[in-house]
Amino acid sequence: MNNLLNDITLIISIIIKNIFDRSKKENQDFTLVTAVDDLHFEYLENLLKNYKKVKGRFNNFIVYGLNLSDEYKFKIHSLEYIEFREFKFENYPPHFSMRVKEHNNKIGGFAWKPAIILELYNEQKNWNVIWLDSACLFDYRLTLFKLLTYLRGFASFHSTGNVKDWTYESVLKRSNIQDKDELLNARNLMGGVLGFNFTNANAIKLLKSWYKLCLDSKNIFPEGSNISNHRHDQSLLSICYWQNFKESLPMNTKFFGIKIQNWPNKILYFFDENKNYREVLLKKYLFYSTTTNSRCKIIILFKPESLKFIPFRLLFTKKVLLFLSPETNIEKFYQFKLKKYFILTYTAKDINFNKSKKINFILSEVDKIIYKEYMKQINA
C-alpha cells in the first residue's frame, strides 16, 4: 500500500512541476535506445511494432546489435524509422562479450549497457535518453517517465530486495560499502528501464561511475557468484545511484505505461538443484525459463524442502512439478500437510510412495515430462 501511495504522490508532483516548466520540457529531445542479440530478437520485433504505433513520443530510436546476425541486421535496416548501430565489443574488455553459465549466460552481464549510454552522451550532451530492454513495451503514459527523467536527471524503478541482497559480498568490499548500513539496506534498482538527462551533472556522474565499475570483470562476474546472489550491472547501478541521489524512485512500471519482461515463452522456473539436473536442463531451456516465481507458469523442484519457499497462493496459479529421486528423504515431503495436495509429484519406480506418478528417474524422462507440461502451457 505504501508503494502505491508513493507512486501516486510522485505522479501528481510530476504533473504539477510540468505545468510550471512546460515550455522548457517541450524543447527537449528524447531518444529511445535498446540493444539485442540473436537470442532475443523476437522480443525486439514486438518493441519495434510498439514503437511504430507511438513513435511521435521520441525524436529517434537507436538499436544496438550485440553480435547480431546478418539476417536480423537486414530486418532492422529495412525499417526507415530505426537507426541501427553495431556495438563494437573489440573496444571493450573481454568480459563484455562473455556468457557465464552461473549467470544464466547473460551476454557480458549487461556491462555494455552503460558503455552504450556513455557513447551517446559523448555524441550529444543535450539529449535525454530512455533505455528500454528489448522485451519491454510502452504506451502514452511513458510521457510521465520522460518527465521524471527530465526533472530529476535520472529515472528508474525500484526492484525487489536491497543492495545487500543482490550484490555479491566481494563487490561490496571492493566498493568499500560493506559497513554502510544505509546504503546496504537501500532498495535495489531495475536495470531494464532507465532515463538519463544528459544536461544533469549528477546523472552524468552516476553514469560514469556505473561505467567504471562495469569495466572490471570482478564486479560483473565475481568469483563464487551466481544469478541468485549477484545481478551484474543492476547491482552496480544500485550502488552508484544511492551514492549520487537520495530521492525514492517509483515501484510500479504500469503506472508509467511500461510493461517489462514480455517473454511469452519464458515460463519455466527451475527452483533448486539435484544430481545436476537443473544445470543440464537450464542449458536446454535457458531461453524458455525465468528466475522469478511471479513470471513463471511452471515451477520445477527437485527437493521437497524447497516447498517451504513457495508461497501457498502460487499453488493456485502455477503448476508445480516435484521430482523425488531415490536418494530423497520422503519424510521431508510429509511435513507439508496441505501443499502436497496441490502439486504434481513424480518419484522413482522403486519408491514406496502412492501419491505420485512413477517414473524411471533418469534425466531424459524428467526432461520429457517438463517438455510435455511446457507445451501444454504454451498451447493453452
C-alpha positions in Angstrom: 0.0 0.0 0.0 2.9 2.4 0.8 4.4 1.8 -2.6 1.1 2.5 -4.3 0.7 5.8 -2.4 4.2 6.8 -3.0 3.9 6.2 -6.8 0.6 8.2 -7.0 2.1 11.1 -5.0 5.1 11.1 -7.3 3.0 11.2 -10.4 0.9 14.1 -9.1 4.1 16.0 -8.2 5.5 15.3 -11.7 2.3 16.7 -13.4 2.3 19.8 -11.2 6.0 20.5 -11.8 5.5 20.1 -15.6 2.7 22.7 -15.6 5.2 25.3 -14.3 8.1 24.1 -16.5 6.3 23.1 -19.7 8.0 25.4 -22.1 11.4 24.0 -21.3 10.3 20.4 -21.4 8.6 20.8 -24.8 12.0 21.8 -26.3 13.7 18.6 -25.1 14.9 15.8 -27.4 14.2 12.3 -26.2 15.9 9.3 -27.8 14.8 5.7 -27.2 17.7 3.2 -27.0 17.9 -0.6 -26.7 20.2 -3.5 -27.6 19.6 -7.0 -28.9 21.4 -10.3 -29.7 20.1 -13.1 -31.9 18.5 -14.9 -29.0 16.3 -12.0 -28.0 15.3 -10.7 -31.5 11.7 -11.9 -31.3 11.2 -9.6 -28.3 12.7 -6.7 -30.1 10.3 -7.2 -33.0 7.4 -6.6 -30.6 9.0 -3.5 -29.3 9.6 -2.2 -32.9 5.9 -2.7 -33.7 5.0 -1.0 -30.4 7.3 2.0 -31.3 5.8 2.4 -34.7 2.4 3.0 -33.2 3.6 5.7 -30.8 6.9 6.9 -32.4 5.9 10.5 -32.2 6.8 10.4 -28.5 10.6 10.2 -29.4 12.9 12.0 -31.7 14.6 8.8 -32.8 15.1 5.2 -31.9 18.6 3.6 -31.8 19.0 -0.1 -31.7 22.5 -1.6 -30.9 23.3 -5.0 -32.2 25.2 -7.4 -29.9 27.0 -9.6 -32.5 23.7 -9.7 -34.4 23.5 -12.0 -37.4 23.2 -10.5 -40.9 19.6 -11.8 -41.2 18.4 -9.8 -38.3 20.5 -6.7 -39.3 18.8 -6.7 -42.6 15.4 -6.7 -40.9 16.3 -3.7 -38.9 17.9 -1.8 -41.8 14.7 -2.2 -43.7 12.9 -0.1 -41.1 13.4 3.6 -42.0 12.4 4.8 -38.6 15.2 2.9 -36.8 18.8 3.8 -36.5 20.9 0.7 -36.3 24.4 0.6 -34.8 26.7 -2.4 -34.1 28.2 -2.4 -30.6 32.0 -2.7 -31.0 33.0 -5.3 -28.4 36.6 -5.1 -29.6 36.8 -1.7 -28.0 36.0 -3.0 -24.5 37.3 -5.6 -22.0 36.7 -9.3 -22.9 34.1 -9.9 -20.3 31.7 -7.6 -22.1 31.0 -10.4 -24.5 31.3 -13.4 -22.1 28.5 -15.7 -21.3 28.9 -17.4 -17.9 26.7 -20.4 -17.1 26.4 -19.5 -13.4 24.8 -16.2 -14.5 22.3 -17.7 -17.0 24.6 -17.0 -19.9 23.6 -13.3 -20.0 26.0 -11.7 -22.5 28.6 -9.7 -20.7 26.3 -9.4 -17.6 25.0 -6.3 -19.4 28.3 -4.5 -18.7 27.9 -3.0 -22.2 24.8 -1.1 -21.2 26.4 1.9 -19.5 29.0 1.9 -22.3 26.3 2.4 -24.9 24.7 5.2 -22.9 28.0 6.9 -22.4 28.8 6.7 -26.1 25.6 8.6 -26.8 26.4 11.2 -24.1 29.8 11.8 -25.8 27.9 12.5 -29.1 25.1 14.6 -27.9 25.4 16.2 -24.5 22.0 17.8 -24.6 19.9 14.7 -25.2 17.5 12.8 -22.9 17.9 9.1 -23.3 15.3 6.5 -22.4 16.7 2.9 -22.2 14.3 0.0 -22.5 15.4 -3.6 -22.6 14.2 -5.3 -25.8 11.5 -7.2 -24.0 9.7 -4.0 -22.9 6.6 -2.4 -24.3 5.1 1.0 -23.6 2.1 3.3 -24.2 1.3 7.0 -24.0 1.8 7.1 -20.2 5.6 6.8 -20.8 5.4 10.6 -21.0 5.3 10.5 -17.2 8.6 8.6 -17.1 10.1 11.1 -19.6 9.0 14.0 -17.4 10.6 12.3 -14.3 13.9 11.9 -16.3 13.9 15.5 -17.4 13.0 16.9 -13.9 15.4 14.7 -11.8 18.2 13.9 -14.3 17.9 10.2 -13.8 14.9 7.8 -13.6 14.4 4.1 -13.0 12.2 1.9 -10.8 12.8 0.1 -7.5 13.2 -3.6 -7.9 12.8 -6.4 -5.4 15.2 -6.6 -2.4 18.0 -4.4 -1.2 21.5 -3.7 -2.3 23.0 -6.2 0.1 20.5 -8.9 -1.2 21.6 -8.7 -4.8 25.3 -7.7 -4.6 28.0 -10.3 -4.0 30.0 -9.8 -0.8 33.3 -9.2 -2.6 31.8 -6.4 -4.7 30.5 -4.7 -1.6 34.0 -4.8 -0.1 35.6 -3.6 -3.4 33.2 -0.7 -3.4 34.0 0.0 0.3 30.4 -0.1 1.4 30.3 -3.3 3.4 29.8 -1.4 6.6 27.5 1.3 5.3 24.1 0.1 6.6 22.1 2.9 5.0 23.3 2.0 1.5 23.3 -1.7 2.1 19.6 -1.6 3.1 18.6 0.8 0.2 16.3 -0.6 -2.4 17.7 -2.3 -5.4 17.1 -0.6 -8.8 15.7 -2.0 -12.0 18.2 -2.2 -14.8 15.9 -2.7 -17.8 14.2 0.8 -17.7 16.3 3.8 -17.4 16.2 7.5 -18.1 19.2 9.9 -18.3 19.0 13.7 -18.8 22.5 14.4 -20.2 22.4 18.0 -19.0 22.2 16.9 -15.4 25.6 16.8 -13.7 24.6 14.2 -11.1 23.1 11.9 -13.7 26.4 12.0 -15.7 28.4 11.4 -12.5 26.2 8.4 -11.9 26.6 7.2 -15.5 30.4 7.5 -15.4 30.7 5.8 -12.0 28.5 2.9 -13.2 30.5 2.5 -16.4 33.8 2.5 -14.5 32.6 -0.3 -12.2 31.4 -2.3 -15.2 34.8 -2.2 -16.8 36.1 -4.6 -14.1 35.1 -8.2 -14.6 35.4 -8.8 -10.9 32.4 -6.5 -10.4 30.3 -8.2 -13.1 31.2 -11.8 -12.6 32.9 -12.0 -9.1 34.4 -15.4 -8.3 31.9 -17.6 -6.5 28.9 -15.6 -7.5 25.8 -16.7 -9.5 22.5 -15.3 -10.7 20.9 -15.9 -7.2 23.3 -13.6 -5.3 24.5 -11.0 -7.8 22.8 -9.0 -10.6 25.8 -7.7 -12.6 25.2 -4.2 -14.0 22.0 -3.8 -11.9 23.8 -4.3 -8.6 26.4 -1.8 -9.6 23.8 0.7 -10.8 22.0 0.5 -7.4 25.2 1.3 -5.6 26.0 4.2 -7.8 22.5 5.6 -7.6 22.4 5.8 -3.8 25.9 7.4 -3.8 24.7 10.2 -6.1 20.9 10.5 -5.4 18.7 10.4 -2.4 15.2 10.5 -3.9 13.0 7.5 -3.8 12.0 6.0 -7.1 8.7 4.6 -8.3 7.9 0.9 -8.0 5.0 0.2 -10.4 6.1 0.4 -14.0 2.5 0.0 -15.2 1.6 3.4 -13.8 4.1 4.8 -16.3 2.8 2.8 -19.2 5.7 0.4 -19.3 5.4 -3.4 -19.4 8.6 -5.2 -18.6 9.9 -8.7 -19.4 7.4 -9.6 -22.1 8.6 -13.1 -22.6 5.6 -15.2 -23.5 7.7 -18.3 -23.9 9.8 -17.9 -20.7 7.5 -19.8 -18.3 9.8 -22.4 -16.6 11.3 -21.7 -13.2 14.0 -24.3 -12.2 14.0 -23.5 -8.5 16.5 -25.9 -7.0 19.2 -28.5 -7.9 19.6 -32.2 -7.6 22.1 -34.6 -9.4 23.0 -31.6 -11.7 19.6 -32.0 -13.4 18.9 -28.3 -13.1 22.2 -27.3 -14.6 21.7 -29.6 -17.6 18.1 -28.7 -18.2 18.8 -25.0 -17.9 21.2 -25.3 -20.9 18.3 -26.7 -23.0 15.6 -24.4 -21.6 17.7 -21.3 -21.0 15.6 -19.1 -23.2 12.3 -20.7 -22.0 13.0 -20.1 -18.3 12.8 -17.3 -15.9 14.2 -16.6 -12.4 11.1 -15.4 -10.6 8.0 -17.1 -9.1 5.8 -14.3 -10.3 6.6 -14.5 -14.0 6.7 -18.3 -14.5 3.8 -20.7 -15.1 5.6 -23.9 -14.1 7.8 -24.2 -11.0 10.2 -27.2 -11.1 11.5 -28.7 -7.8 13.9 -31.5 -7.0 13.9 -31.2 -3.2 10.7 -31.5 -1.1 12.1 -29.0 1.4 12.0 -26.3 -1.3 8.2 -26.3 -0.9 8.6 -24.0 2.2 9.9 -21.3 -0.1 6.9 -21.5 -2.5 4.0 -19.2 -1.2 0.8 -21.1 -0.8 -1.1 -18.6 -3.1 1.2 -19.6 -6.0 -0.1 -23.2 -5.8 -3.4 -22.0 -7.1 -2.0 -20.0 -10.1 1.2 -22.0 -11.1 1.8 -25.7 -11.9 4.4 -27.1 -9.5 6.3 -30.2 -10.5 8.3 -32.0 -7.8 10.7 -34.8 -8.8 11.8 -37.0 -5.9 14.9 -39.1 -6.7 15.7 -42.4 -5.0 18.0 -40.6 -2.6 15.2 -38.3 -1.4 14.1 -38.4 2.3 10.3 -38.8 1.8 9.6 -37.8 5.3 10.6 -34.2 4.4 7.7 -34.2 1.9 5.2 -35.3 4.5 5.9 -32.2 6.6 3.8 -30.2 4.1 0.4 -31.4 5.1 -1.6 -29.2 2.7 0.9 -28.1 0.0 1.5 -31.7 -1.1 -2.1 -31.9 -2.4 -1.6 -29.0 -4.8 1.4 -30.2 -6.7 2.3 -32.9 -9.3 4.8 -35.3 -7.7 7.0 -37.7 -9.6 9.0 -40.5 -7.9 11.3 -43.2 -8.9 9.5 -46.5 -9.5 11.2 -48.2 -6.6 10.0 -45.7 -4.1 7.1 -46.9 -2.0 5.0 -43.7 -2.3 1.5 -44.0 -3.6 0.7 -40.3 -4.0 2.9 -39.9 -7.1 3.4 -40.7 -10.7 6.1 -43.4 -11.0 8.9 -42.7 -13.5 12.2 -44.1 -14.5 14.3 -41.5 -12.7 16.7 -40.5 -15.4 17.4 -37.1 -17.0 15.8 -37.9 -20.3 12.5 -38.9 -18.7 12.4 -35.9 -16.4 13.1 -33.8 -19.5 10.3 -35.4 -21.4 7.8 -34.6 -18.6 8.9 -31.0 -18.4 8.7 -30.5 -22.1 5.2 -32.0 -22.2 4.0 -29.6 -19.5 5.7 -26.7 -21.2 3.9 -27.4 -24.5 0.6 -27.7 -22.7 1.0 -24.2 -21.2 2.2 -22.6 -24.5 -0.7 -24.1 -26.4 -3.3 -23.4 -23.8 
